[in-house]
Amino acid sequence: MAAAHLGVVYQGSVAAPLNSDSSLHNPFLKTQKISFRDKPWTRELKSKIVPSRYQSVVSMIVPQAVNEAKVLVSPLDLEDAKEPPLNLHKPKEPYTATIVSVERLVGPKAPGETCHIVIDHGGNVPYWEGQSYGVIPPGENPKKPGAPHNVRLYSIASTRYGDSFDGKTASLCVRRAVYYDPETGKEDPSKNGVCSNFLCDSKPGDKVKITGPAGKIMLLPEDDPSATHIMIATGTGVAPYRGYLRRMFMESVPKYKFTGLAWLFLGVANSDSLLYDDEFSKYLVDYPDNFRYDRALSREQKNKNGGKMYVQDKIEEYSDEIFRMLDEGAHIYFCGLKGMMPGIQETLKRVAVERGESWDAKLSQLKKNKQWHVEVY
């Protein structure tokens, strides 16, 4: 993460909506004392300039609560909604939101740059965990002169309450798309990803046009708070899971008390590429009975055959447990580059055959039971 790892313990206050039984219909704000560490837990209070290969990125991140002081949130109307909000703002009439902060998430040895971007939507583009925002970058569509750029979808990386716990912000996890000429080996800015670079280059106060929210496939089922959720991600595909896990383990939501198991598999290139690792590591300490976390680092770890460790290798390593959990009703989620799925599907099929099962029949049943959730791009 972008914070300097000084190992210093800071004491601070967060103004968070606090509910008691009597406050559910008359919420009020109370300043709550919390402790937070620079390492292994979250970030600094004050704004800081974070070095970047491309430019300095301003980081203005709200401190996050530790286990002994879960953040109590004032319930939004979203908690009572029967259906998620969908397409409140469409491409022809996007909502103009404001950039709150941009933070480089990865270390210096990570291939590429990934940023955590907080956007203030003023409560006007509410969403549920697992949904996406569309972003329309400024400028003209080169394929349609005079028309705006097409919408780019990004999974939301925060809960419905946002990183500031007030329901007015949303966070995105964005990898900067760059293009290198194969002959010269030099970067060609003319072919770089328009939207990802716009977002990663943004500064606090900049305006951004957003659409949505969109999507129902990755919604977190909350009808059974004791359910098992197996979450598989490559890179920025971890975004929706960060939202799930903050809802499960960071926020105190009166209507959702998670008592089940959340198991995250995250595949990235190396340790410097890990995203939100401090948050996830803290949940391991605070909720050992409710959270498991396995990393697949392709450039640092070897699989059982001596090759690079990919997320499907980790899945195979725990295949007996995973299949048992699926048989018992666990939900399984996949999010990341679409190239992740063939290897994962092959692994699951091979394991099923070894167990004397038909993978096609099993997959069909998982989809029928709504246990199978896939969002790849």
C-alpha positions as CSV (number, residue, x, y, z in Angstrom):
1,M,0.0,0.0,0.0
2,A,1.1,3.6,-0.4
3,A,1.6,4.4,3.3
4,A,5.1,4.6,4.7
5,H,5.7,1.6,6.9
6,L,7.0,3.2,10.1
7,G,5.3,0.9,12.5
8,V,4.0,3.9,14.5
9,V,0.8,3.6,16.4
10,Y,-1.5,6.7,16.0
11,Q,-4.5,7.7,18.0
12,G,-7.3,9.5,16.2
13,S,-11.0,10.2,16.1
14,V,-13.5,9.4,13.3
15,A,-16.8,11.1,13.2
16,A,-19.0,8.1,12.4
17,P,-22.8,7.8,12.6
18,L,-23.5,5.9,15.7
19,N,-26.7,3.9,16.4
20,S,-28.2,2.6,19.6
21,D,-31.7,1.1,19.8
22,S,-33.1,4.5,20.3
23,S,-31.2,6.1,17.5
24,L,-32.3,4.0,14.6
25,H,-35.0,6.5,13.6
26,N,-33.1,9.5,14.8
27,P,-29.4,8.9,13.9
28,F,-26.8,11.3,15.3
29,L,-23.1,11.7,14.9
30,K,-20.7,10.8,17.7
31,T,-17.0,11.1,17.6
32,Q,-15.6,7.6,18.2
33,K,-12.0,7.0,19.4
34,I,-10.2,4.4,17.5
35,S,-6.6,3.1,17.2
36,F,-4.9,2.4,13.9
37,R,-1.5,1.4,12.8
38,D,0.5,2.5,9.8
39,K,1.6,-1.1,9.6
40,P,0.0,-3.6,9.3
41,W,-3.2,-1.6,9.5
42,T,-4.3,1.2,7.1
43,R,-2.9,4.6,6.5
44,E,-2.0,8.0,7.6
45,L,-4.3,10.8,8.7
46,K,-2.9,13.7,6.8
47,S,-2.6,14.2,3.1
48,K,0.7,13.1,1.6
49,I,2.4,13.0,-1.8
50,V,3.0,9.5,-3.0
51,P,5.8,8.9,-5.5
52,S,4.6,7.6,-8.8
53,R,6.4,6.5,-12.0
54,Y,4.1,9.0,-13.9
55,Q,3.5,11.8,-11.5
56,S,2.8,12.6,-7.8
57,V,-0.5,11.2,-6.7
58,V,-2.3,13.0,-3.8
59,S,-3.4,10.6,-1.0
60,M,-6.2,11.8,1.3
61,I,-7.5,8.6,3.0
62,V,-9.8,8.3,5.9
63,P,-8.4,6.2,8.7
64,Q,-10.1,2.8,9.3
65,A,-11.2,1.3,12.5
66,V,-9.7,-1.8,14.2
67,N,-11.7,-4.7,15.5
68,E,-12.3,-3.5,19.1
69,A,-14.0,-0.4,17.7
70,K,-16.0,-1.5,14.6
71,V,-17.4,1.5,12.8
72,L,-21.1,1.9,13.7
73,V,-22.9,3.3,10.7
74,S,-26.2,5.0,10.5
75,P,-28.4,2.7,8.3
76,L,-29.1,4.1,4.8
77,D,-32.5,3.6,3.1
78,L,-30.6,1.0,1.0
79,E,-30.8,-1.4,3.9
80,D,-34.6,-1.6,3.5
81,A,-34.7,-1.8,-0.3
82,K,-35.9,-5.1,-1.7
83,E,-34.0,-4.6,-5.0
84,P,-30.6,-3.0,-5.7
85,P,-30.5,0.5,-7.4
86,L,-30.0,0.1,-11.1
87,N,-29.0,2.6,-13.9
88,L,-30.1,5.7,-12.0
89,H,-27.8,7.7,-14.3
90,K,-27.5,6.7,-17.9
91,P,-24.8,7.5,-20.5
92,K,-26.8,10.4,-22.0
93,E,-27.3,11.9,-18.5
94,P,-24.4,11.0,-16.3
95,Y,-23.9,12.3,-12.8
96,T,-21.0,14.7,-12.3
97,A,-19.2,13.5,-9.2
98,T,-16.0,14.8,-7.6
99,I,-12.6,13.1,-7.0
100,V,-11.8,13.0,-3.3
101,S,-8.5,11.2,-3.4
102,V,-6.2,9.1,-5.5
103,E,-3.7,6.7,-3.9
104,R,-1.1,4.4,-5.4
105,L,-1.8,1.0,-4.0
106,V,1.2,-1.0,-5.2
107,G,4.9,-1.1,-4.3
108,P,7.8,-0.1,-6.5
109,K,8.4,-3.7,-7.7
110,A,4.9,-4.2,-9.0
111,P,4.5,-4.4,-12.8
112,G,2.3,-1.5,-13.6
113,E,0.5,0.9,-11.3
114,T,-2.9,0.4,-9.5
115,C,-4.7,3.2,-7.8
116,H,-7.4,3.5,-5.2
117,I,-9.8,6.3,-6.2
118,V,-12.4,7.8,-3.9
119,I,-15.3,9.6,-5.6
120,D,-17.9,11.8,-3.9
121,H,-21.3,11.2,-5.4
122,G,-23.2,13.1,-2.7
123,G,-25.5,10.2,-2.0
124,N,-27.0,10.6,-5.5
125,V,-25.6,7.4,-7.0
126,P,-26.3,4.8,-4.3
127,Y,-25.2,1.2,-4.9
128,W,-25.0,-2.2,-3.3
129,E,-21.8,-4.2,-2.7
130,G,-20.8,-6.0,-5.9
131,Q,-22.2,-3.4,-8.3
132,S,-20.2,-1.3,-10.8
133,Y,-20.0,2.3,-11.9
134,G,-19.6,3.5,-15.5
135,V,-17.1,6.2,-16.1
136,I,-17.1,8.5,-19.1
137,P,-13.6,10.1,-19.5
138,P,-13.4,13.6,-20.9
139,G,-12.7,14.2,-24.5
140,E,-14.0,13.1,-27.8
141,N,-14.5,9.6,-29.0
142,P,-11.9,9.1,-31.8
143,K,-14.2,6.6,-33.6
144,K,-17.2,9.0,-33.4
145,P,-16.0,12.6,-33.8
146,G,-18.1,15.0,-31.8
147,A,-19.4,12.3,-29.5
148,P,-18.2,11.5,-26.0
149,H,-16.1,8.5,-25.1
150,N,-17.8,5.2,-24.5
151,V,-18.6,4.2,-20.9
152,R,-16.0,2.1,-19.0
153,L,-17.3,-0.1,-16.2
154,Y,-15.4,-0.4,-12.9
155,S,-16.3,-2.7,-10.0
156,I,-16.9,-0.7,-6.9
157,A,-14.4,-1.4,-4.2
158,S,-16.3,0.0,-1.2
159,T,-19.5,-0.8,0.8
160,R,-22.6,1.3,0.2
161,Y,-21.4,3.5,3.0
162,G,-18.1,4.3,1.3
163,D,-14.7,4.8,2.8
164,S,-16.0,7.7,4.9
165,F,-19.0,5.6,6.2
166,D,-21.6,8.3,5.3
167,G,-23.0,6.8,2.1
168,K,-21.7,9.7,0.0
169,T,-18.6,8.2,-1.6
170,A,-17.6,5.2,-3.7
171,S,-14.2,3.8,-4.3
172,L,-12.7,2.3,-7.5
173,C,-9.6,0.1,-7.9
174,V,-8.0,1.0,-11.2
175,R,-4.9,-0.3,-13.0
176,R,-3.3,2.2,-15.3
177,A,-3.4,0.8,-18.8
178,V,-0.2,1.6,-20.7
179,Y,1.1,0.5,-24.1
180,Y,4.7,-0.2,-24.9
181,D,5.9,-0.4,-28.5
182,P,7.3,-3.9,-29.0
183,E,10.0,-2.7,-31.3
184,T,11.3,0.3,-29.4
185,G,10.3,-0.9,-25.9
186,K,9.2,2.7,-25.2
187,E,5.8,3.8,-23.9
188,D,3.3,5.1,-26.5
189,P,1.0,7.5,-24.7
190,S,-1.3,7.7,-27.8
191,K,-2.4,4.1,-27.2
192,N,-2.6,4.2,-23.5
193,G,-6.0,3.4,-21.8
194,V,-8.0,6.7,-21.9
195,C,-10.1,6.2,-18.8
196,S,-7.7,4.4,-16.5
197,N,-5.1,7.1,-17.1
198,F,-7.6,9.9,-16.6
199,L,-8.7,8.4,-13.3
200,C,-5.1,7.6,-12.0
201,D,-4.0,11.1,-13.0
202,S,-7.0,12.8,-11.3
203,K,-6.5,15.2,-8.4
204,P,-8.9,16.0,-5.5
205,G,-11.6,18.4,-6.7
206,D,-11.5,17.1,-10.3
207,K,-14.9,16.2,-11.8
208,V,-15.8,12.8,-13.2
209,K,-18.9,11.7,-15.1
210,I,-20.4,8.5,-13.8
211,T,-23.3,6.2,-14.7
212,G,-25.0,3.4,-13.0
213,P,-24.9,1.6,-10.7
214,A,-25.0,-1.5,-12.8
215,G,-25.0,-5.3,-12.3
216,K,-26.7,-7.9,-10.2
217,I,-24.5,-10.9,-10.8
218,M,-21.9,-10.1,-8.1
219,L,-24.4,-8.9,-5.4
220,L,-23.5,-10.2,-1.9
221,P,-26.3,-12.6,-0.8
222,E,-27.3,-11.6,2.7
223,D,-30.4,-13.7,3.3
224,D,-28.1,-16.2,5.3
225,P,-25.5,-14.4,7.4
226,S,-23.9,-17.7,8.3
227,A,-23.2,-18.7,4.6
228,T,-19.8,-19.4,3.2
229,H,-18.4,-17.1,0.4
230,I,-15.4,-18.3,-1.6
231,M,-14.0,-15.3,-3.5
232,I,-11.4,-15.7,-6.3
233,A,-9.7,-12.7,-7.9
234,T,-6.8,-11.7,-10.1
235,G,-5.5,-8.2,-9.7
236,T,-8.1,-5.4,-9.6
237,G,-10.8,-8.1,-9.6
238,V,-10.4,-8.0,-5.9
239,A,-12.5,-4.7,-5.9
240,P,-15.9,-6.1,-5.1
241,Y,-14.5,-8.4,-2.4
242,R,-13.0,-5.4,-0.6
243,G,-16.6,-4.1,-0.3
244,Y,-17.9,-7.5,0.9
245,L,-15.2,-7.8,3.5
246,R,-15.5,-4.3,4.9
247,R,-19.3,-4.9,5.3
248,M,-18.6,-8.2,7.0
249,F,-15.7,-7.2,9.3
250,M,-15.3,-3.4,9.5
251,E,-18.7,-1.9,9.7
252,S,-21.3,-2.5,12.4
253,V,-24.6,-2.7,10.4
254,P,-27.7,-3.3,12.5
255,K,-29.4,-5.4,9.9
256,Y,-26.4,-7.5,8.8
257,K,-24.3,-9.5,11.3
258,F,-22.0,-11.8,9.4
259,T,-21.3,-15.1,11.2
260,G,-20.2,-17.3,8.3
261,L,-16.9,-17.9,6.4
262,A,-15.3,-15.6,3.8
263,W,-12.4,-17.2,1.9
264,L,-10.4,-14.9,-0.4
265,F,-8.0,-16.2,-3.1
266,L,-6.0,-13.4,-4.7
267,G,-3.6,-13.9,-7.6
268,V,-1.1,-11.2,-8.5
269,A,2.5,-11.1,-9.8
270,N,4.5,-10.4,-6.6
271,S,4.2,-9.1,-3.0
272,D,4.4,-5.5,-4.2
273,S,1.3,-6.1,-6.4
274,L,-0.9,-7.2,-3.5
275,L,-4.0,-4.9,-3.1
276,Y,-5.5,-4.0,0.2
277,D,-3.3,-6.6,1.8
278,D,-3.1,-4.7,5.1
279,E,-6.8,-4.7,5.5
280,F,-7.2,-8.4,4.7
281,S,-4.3,-9.3,7.0
282,K,-6.0,-7.5,9.8
283,Y,-9.2,-9.4,9.3
284,L,-7.2,-12.6,9.6
285,V,-6.0,-11.5,13.0
286,D,-9.4,-10.3,14.3
287,Y,-11.7,-12.9,12.7
288,P,-9.7,-16.2,12.4
289,D,-12.9,-18.3,12.5
290,N,-14.6,-16.2,9.8
291,F,-11.9,-15.3,7.3
292,R,-9.3,-17.2,5.3
293,Y,-6.9,-15.5,2.9
294,D,-4.7,-17.2,0.3
295,R,-2.3,-15.4,-2.0
296,A,-1.0,-16.7,-5.3
297,L,2.2,-14.8,-6.3
298,S,3.1,-16.0,-9.8
299,R,6.7,-14.5,-9.8
300,E,7.5,-15.5,-6.2
301,Q,5.8,-18.8,-5.5
302,K,5.9,-22.3,-7.2
303,N,3.1,-24.7,-7.6
304,K,3.3,-28.4,-6.8
305,N,4.8,-29.1,-10.2
306,G,7.5,-26.4,-9.9
307,G,5.8,-23.9,-12.2
308,K,4.5,-20.5,-11.5
309,M,1.8,-20.3,-8.8
310,Y,-1.5,-19.0,-10.2
311,V,-4.8,-18.7,-8.5
312,Q,-6.1,-22.0,-10.0
313,D,-3.1,-23.8,-8.4
314,K,-4.3,-22.5,-5.0
315,I,-7.8,-23.6,-5.8
316,E,-6.5,-27.1,-6.6
317,E,-4.5,-27.2,-3.4
318,Y,-7.7,-26.8,-1.4
319,S,-10.1,-28.5,-3.9
320,D,-11.5,-31.1,-1.4
321,E,-12.5,-28.3,1.0
322,I,-13.9,-26.1,-1.8
323,F,-16.0,-28.9,-3.3
324,R,-17.3,-29.9,0.1
325,M,-18.3,-26.3,0.8
326,L,-20.0,-26.0,-2.6
327,D,-21.9,-29.2,-1.8
328,E,-23.0,-27.5,1.4
329,G,-24.3,-24.4,-0.3
330,A,-21.3,-22.1,-0.4
331,H,-21.3,-19.2,-2.9
332,I,-18.3,-18.9,-5.2
333,Y,-17.3,-15.7,-7.0
334,F,-14.8,-15.0,-9.8
335,C,-13.7,-11.5,-10.7
336,G,-10.8,-10.3,-12.9
337,L,-9.4,-10.6,-16.4
338,K,-11.4,-13.1,-18.5
339,G,-8.2,-14.9,-19.2
340,M,-8.4,-16.3,-15.6
341,M,-11.4,-18.4,-16.3
342,P,-10.2,-21.1,-18.7
343,G,-7.4,-22.2,-16.3
344,I,-9.8,-22.2,-13.4
345,Q,-12.5,-24.1,-15.2
346,E,-9.9,-26.8,-16.4
347,T,-8.7,-27.2,-12.8
348,L,-12.2,-27.6,-11.4
349,K,-13.1,-30.1,-14.2
350,R,-10.0,-32.1,-13.5
351,V,-10.7,-32.2,-9.8
352,A,-14.3,-33.2,-10.4
353,V,-13.2,-36.1,-12.6
354,E,-10.7,-37.3,-10.0
355,R,-13.6,-37.2,-7.5
356,G,-15.8,-39.3,-9.8
357,E,-18.1,-36.3,-10.5
358,S,-19.4,-34.7,-13.7
359,W,-18.2,-31.1,-13.7
360,D,-20.8,-30.1,-16.3
361,A,-23.6,-31.4,-14.1
362,K,-22.1,-29.8,-11.0
363,L,-21.7,-26.4,-12.7
364,S,-25.2,-26.6,-14.0
365,Q,-26.5,-27.2,-10.4
366,L,-24.4,-24.4,-9.0
367,K,-25.8,-22.0,-11.5
368,K,-29.3,-23.2,-10.8
369,N,-28.8,-22.7,-7.1
370,K,-27.4,-19.2,-7.7
371,Q,-24.2,-20.2,-6.0
372,W,-22.0,-19.3,-9.1
373,H,-21.1,-15.6,-9.7
374,V,-18.8,-14.5,-12.5
375,E,-17.7,-11.1,-13.6
376,V,-14.7,-10.9,-15.9
377,Y,-13.5,-8.3,-18.4
